[in-house]
Amino acid sequence: MMDVARLAGVSHQTVSRVLNEHPNVSEPTRLKVRAAIAELGYRPDRAARALVTGTSKVIGVVAQNSSLYGPASMLTAFEEAAQATGFAVNVGSVRSLDEHSIAEAVERHLDQRVAGLVVIAPVASAAPALAKLPGDVPLVTIDGDPERSSSLVTVDQTAGARAATEHLLAHGHRTVWHISGPADWFDAAGRVRGWETALREAGREVPPLLTGDWSAASGYRNGQLLARLPDATAVFAANDHIALGLLRALNEHGRRVPADVSVVGFDDVPEAAFYTPPLTTIRPDFDAAATAALELLLAQIESGTTENARRIIAPTLVERESVAPPA
């Protein structure tokens, strides 16, 4: 602030008034201060100011406006965890997780002087925006890039996919096919990695990867192909909605589940127990992930510093009736 004041030729109190949009500042002076701020790239330490004043009990969350079960469940779990500690949550929904949309949502949160930020960023397109976020604000990313150096909480997608694949192999299947999620999702990439690793470590053939888009329709399309392959006796679907479409395609072609084809999903959506047959799936612990993210964020808020900590949350296998030994 003192640097801005020197460049603009005003007092630091005047700079403070401009930043706080005080009316008792002339327009020429306001313009000089704004020009100095832009030239120096100055950003107020909003987190420190909130700590000093004790006025902010609000956490800003940036998330894609999506009905997908995983991101929506994570957001709900975080809101409940935050409210239990006395913090309100201000959600900035964006249509897509691109650099411009995330930057705008973050700036709106910072203008409201939130105590800290959480960004639910499961896609690669969010990376450029995350790299440019201010370093003076407590920040935790949920389901972000596991290779990025930042505070991160994520479900162990690789471990979940390995568990699904190994479960199918343990029932006697020679190999396991996989219908993945979109390639630009970190969750999908982790599940592909876990599936491939499990097969290679077991010395099994890795079938061609089939790609979906998290929808039941994409499971149905890929299921039309798999239903015509007699050797395809086991399939790991990247989420339960893909598995739902797969089950319909198999049924239409007379392939019985699990007598002819075994299927495992991922997410454990509430409807999974009522599929025909009830679906064996991987259950992410959204509550544990949300609690971990909140703990990391509150630690930063209380200390006034940012950290690069991470928590990896293990999922669990939920066994139902969609897996059996091959005929």
C-alpha positions in Angstrom: 0.0 0.0 0.0 2.9 2.4 0.8 4.4 1.7 -2.7 1.0 2.6 -4.3 0.9 5.7 -2.2 4.4 6.8 -3.3 3.7 6.2 -7.0 0.4 8.0 -6.9 1.8 10.9 -4.8 -0.8 10.5 -2.0 -1.0 9.2 1.6 -1.5 5.5 2.4 -4.8 6.6 4.1 -6.0 7.9 0.7 -5.1 4.6 -0.9 -7.1 2.8 1.8 -10.1 5.1 1.1 -9.9 4.4 -2.6 -9.8 0.6 -2.0 -12.8 0.8 0.3 -14.6 3.1 -2.1 -14.9 5.9 0.4 -16.9 8.9 -1.1 -14.5 11.6 0.3 -11.9 11.1 -2.5 -11.8 13.3 -5.6 -12.2 11.6 -9.0 -8.7 12.7 -10.2 -7.1 11.3 -7.1 -9.1 8.1 -7.4 -7.9 7.7 -11.0 -4.3 8.2 -10.0 -4.5 5.6 -7.2 -6.2 3.1 -9.5 -3.5 3.7 -12.1 -0.8 3.1 -9.6 -2.5 -0.1 -8.4 -2.7 -1.4 -11.9 1.0 -0.5 -12.7 2.3 -2.2 -9.5 -0.1 -5.2 -9.7 -1.1 -4.5 -6.1 -3.7 -6.8 -4.5 -5.0 -6.1 -0.9 -4.2 -8.8 1.6 -7.9 -9.6 2.0 -7.3 -12.7 4.2 -5.2 -10.8 6.7 -7.7 -7.9 6.8 -10.5 -10.4 7.5 -8.4 -12.0 10.3 -7.7 -8.6 11.9 -11.2 -7.3 11.7 -12.8 -10.6 12.6 -15.7 -9.7 10.2 -15.5 -12.7 7.8 -17.1 -16.0 8.6 -17.8 -16.8 5.0 -16.0 -19.3 2.8 -16.1 -18.8 -1.0 -16.6 -21.9 -3.1 -16.1 -22.1 -6.9 -17.8 -25.0 -8.5 -19.2 -25.9 -11.9 -23.0 -25.7 -12.2 -23.5 -29.4 -12.7 -26.0 -32.1 -11.8 -23.3 -34.8 -11.9 -23.5 -36.8 -8.7 -19.8 -36.6 -7.7 -19.3 -32.8 -7.8 -22.8 -32.1 -6.5 -22.3 -34.4 -3.6 -18.9 -33.0 -2.7 -20.4 -29.4 -2.7 -23.3 -30.4 -0.5 -20.9 -32.2 1.9 -18.6 -29.2 2.2 -21.5 -26.8 2.8 -22.8 -29.0 5.7 -19.3 -29.4 7.2 -18.7 -25.6 7.0 -22.0 -24.7 8.6 -21.3 -27.1 11.4 -18.3 -25.0 12.3 -20.1 -21.6 12.1 -19.0 -20.6 8.7 -21.4 -19.7 5.9 -20.6 -20.8 2.3 -21.0 -18.5 -0.7 -21.1 -20.6 -3.8 -19.9 -19.1 -7.1 -21.3 -21.4 -9.8 -19.7 -21.3 -13.3 -20.9 -22.9 -16.5 -17.5 -24.2 -17.3 -14.2 -24.5 -15.4 -12.1 -22.4 -17.8 -9.6 -19.7 -16.9 -11.9 -16.7 -17.4 -14.9 -18.2 -15.6 -12.9 -19.2 -12.5 -11.0 -15.9 -12.4 -14.3 -14.0 -12.4 -15.9 -16.2 -9.7 -12.8 -15.8 -7.5 -12.7 -12.1 -7.9 -16.3 -11.8 -6.9 -15.6 -13.8 -3.7 -12.5 -11.7 -2.9 -14.5 -8.5 -3.3 -16.8 -9.9 -0.6 -13.8 -10.5 1.6 -14.3 -14.2 2.2 -12.1 -15.8 4.8 -10.8 -18.4 2.3 -11.5 -20.2 -1.0 -12.3 -23.7 -2.0 -12.3 -24.6 -5.7 -13.9 -27.9 -6.9 -11.8 -28.3 -10.0 -11.9 -31.9 -11.4 -11.0 -31.0 -15.0 -7.7 -30.0 -16.7 -9.1 -26.8 -18.1 -9.1 -25.3 -14.6 -5.3 -25.5 -14.2 -4.4 -22.1 -15.8 -6.8 -20.2 -13.6 -5.6 -22.0 -10.4 -2.0 -21.2 -11.2 -2.9 -17.5 -11.2 -5.0 -17.3 -8.0 -3.7 -14.8 -5.4 -1.1 -16.2 -3.0 -2.4 -14.2 0.0 -5.7 -16.0 0.4 -6.3 -19.4 2.1 -7.1 -21.8 -0.7 -7.9 -25.5 -1.0 -8.6 -27.4 -4.2 -10.9 -30.4 -4.2 -10.5 -33.0 -6.9 -7.8 -30.9 -8.6 -4.7 -31.7 -10.5 -2.7 -34.2 -8.3 0.5 -33.0 -9.9 0.0 -29.4 -9.0 1.8 -28.0 -5.9 -1.1 -26.8 -3.8 -3.4 -27.7 -0.9 -5.5 -30.5 -2.3 -8.1 -32.9 -1.2 -9.2 -35.8 -3.4 -10.7 -39.2 -3.4 -8.1 -41.9 -4.3 -9.5 -42.6 -7.7 -6.7 -45.0 -8.6 -7.1 -47.1 -5.5 -10.9 -47.3 -6.1 -10.4 -48.4 -9.7 -7.9 -51.0 -8.6 -10.3 -52.4 -6.1 -13.0 -52.6 -8.7 -10.8 -54.4 -11.2 -9.2 -56.7 -8.6 -12.7 -57.6 -7.3 -13.7 -58.8 -10.8 -10.4 -60.7 -11.3 -10.8 -62.4 -7.9 -14.1 -63.8 -9.2 -12.2 -65.6 -12.0 -12.5 -63.3 -15.0 -9.5 -63.4 -17.3 -9.6 -59.6 -17.9 -11.7 -56.6 -17.3 -13.0 -54.0 -19.8 -13.4 -50.4 -18.9 -15.7 -47.6 -20.0 -14.0 -44.4 -18.8 -15.2 -40.9 -18.2 -14.1 -37.9 -20.2 -10.3 -37.8 -20.8 -9.9 -34.2 -19.4 -11.3 -35.2 -16.0 -8.7 -36.0 -13.3 -11.1 -38.5 -11.8 -11.5 -40.4 -15.1 -7.7 -40.4 -15.6 -7.1 -41.8 -12.1 -9.7 -44.6 -12.7 -8.1 -45.5 -16.0 -4.7 -45.6 -14.3 -6.0 -47.9 -11.5 -7.7 -50.2 -13.9 -4.6 -50.6 -16.1 -2.3 -51.0 -13.1 -4.4 -53.8 -11.6 -4.5 -55.7 -14.9 -0.8 -55.3 -15.6 0.2 -56.4 -12.1 -2.0 -59.5 -12.4 -0.3 -60.3 -15.8 -3.6 -59.9 -17.7 -4.4 -58.5 -21.1 -5.5 -54.8 -21.1 -8.4 -54.5 -23.5 -8.9 -51.4 -25.6 -10.2 -48.5 -23.6 -13.8 -47.4 -24.2 -14.7 -43.8 -23.5 -17.9 -42.4 -22.1 -19.0 -39.0 -20.9 -20.4 -39.9 -17.4 -23.9 -40.4 -18.9 -26.1 -43.5 -19.1 -26.3 -42.9 -22.8 -22.6 -43.3 -23.2 -22.8 -46.5 -21.2 -25.5 -47.8 -23.5 -23.6 -46.9 -26.6 -20.5 -48.8 -25.4 -22.6 -51.6 -24.1 -23.9 -52.2 -27.7 -20.3 -53.1 -28.6 -19.5 -55.1 -25.5 -22.7 -57.1 -25.7 -21.4 -58.5 -29.1 -18.1 -59.7 -27.6 -18.5 -63.2 -26.0 -15.1 -62.8 -24.3 -16.2 -59.6 -22.5 -17.3 -61.2 -19.3 -16.4 -58.3 -16.9 -16.7 -54.5 -17.1 -15.7 -51.7 -14.8 -17.8 -48.6 -15.5 -16.3 -45.3 -14.6 -19.5 -44.3 -12.8 -22.8 -45.7 -11.9 -24.7 -43.9 -14.6 -22.5 -45.4 -17.3 -23.1 -48.7 -15.6 -26.9 -48.1 -15.9 -26.7 -47.7 -19.6 -24.4 -50.7 -19.9 -26.9 -52.9 -18.0 -29.7 -51.9 -20.4 -27.6 -52.7 -23.5 -26.6 -56.0 -22.2 -30.2 -56.9 -21.3 -31.4 -56.0 -24.8 -28.8 -58.4 -26.3 -29.7 -61.2 -24.0 -26.5 -61.0 -21.9 -27.4 -61.7 -18.3 -25.8 -59.8 -15.4 -24.0 -61.3 -13.6 -24.4 -64.8 -15.1 -22.9 -63.8 -18.5 -21.3 -60.4 -17.7 -20.2 -58.9 -14.3 -20.3 -55.2 -13.8 -18.8 -52.8 -11.2 -19.6 -49.1 -11.1 -18.2 -46.1 -9.2 -19.9 -43.4 -7.0 -22.6 -45.5 -5.2 -25.4 -43.2 -6.3 -28.6 -43.7 -4.1 -30.3 -45.6 -7.0 -27.4 -48.1 -7.4 -29.0 -50.5 -4.8 -32.2 -50.6 -6.9 -30.6 -51.3 -10.3 -31.4 -54.7 -11.9 -29.4 -56.3 -10.5 -28.3 -54.2 -7.6 -25.0 -52.7 -8.5 -21.6 -53.5 -7.0 -19.8 -50.2 -6.9 -17.0 -48.0 -5.4 -18.2 -45.6 -2.7 -16.3 -42.3 -2.3 -16.4 -40.8 1.1 -17.6 -37.3 0.3 -18.1 -36.4 3.9 -14.5 -37.3 4.8 -13.2 -35.3 1.8 -15.3 -32.3 2.7 -14.2 -32.4 6.3 -10.5 -32.7 5.3 -10.8 -29.8 2.9 -12.4 -27.7 5.6 -9.7 -28.6 8.2 -6.9 -27.6 5.7 -8.6 -24.3 4.9 -9.3 -23.4 8.6 -5.7 -24.1 9.5 -4.6 -21.6 6.8 -7.2 -19.0 8.0 -6.2 -19.3 11.6 -2.4 -19.2 10.9 -2.7 -16.4 8.3 -0.4 -18.5 5.9 -1.0 -20.6 2.9 0.3 -24.2 2.7 0.7 -27.0 0.2 -0.8 -29.9 2.2 -2.9 -32.7 0.7 -5.3 -35.3 1.9 -6.1 -38.4 -0.1 -9.4 -40.1 0.9 -9.7 -43.8 0.4 -13.0 -45.1 -1.1 -14.6 -48.4 -0.3 -16.0 -51.3 -2.3 -19.8 -51.9 -1.9 -20.7 -55.5 -2.9 -24.1 -56.2 -4.2 -25.4 -58.6 -6.9 -23.8 -57.6 -10.2 -20.7 -59.7 -9.9 -20.3 -63.5 -10.2 -17.7 -66.0 -11.6 -17.8 -66.3 -15.4 -20.0 -69.0 -16.9 
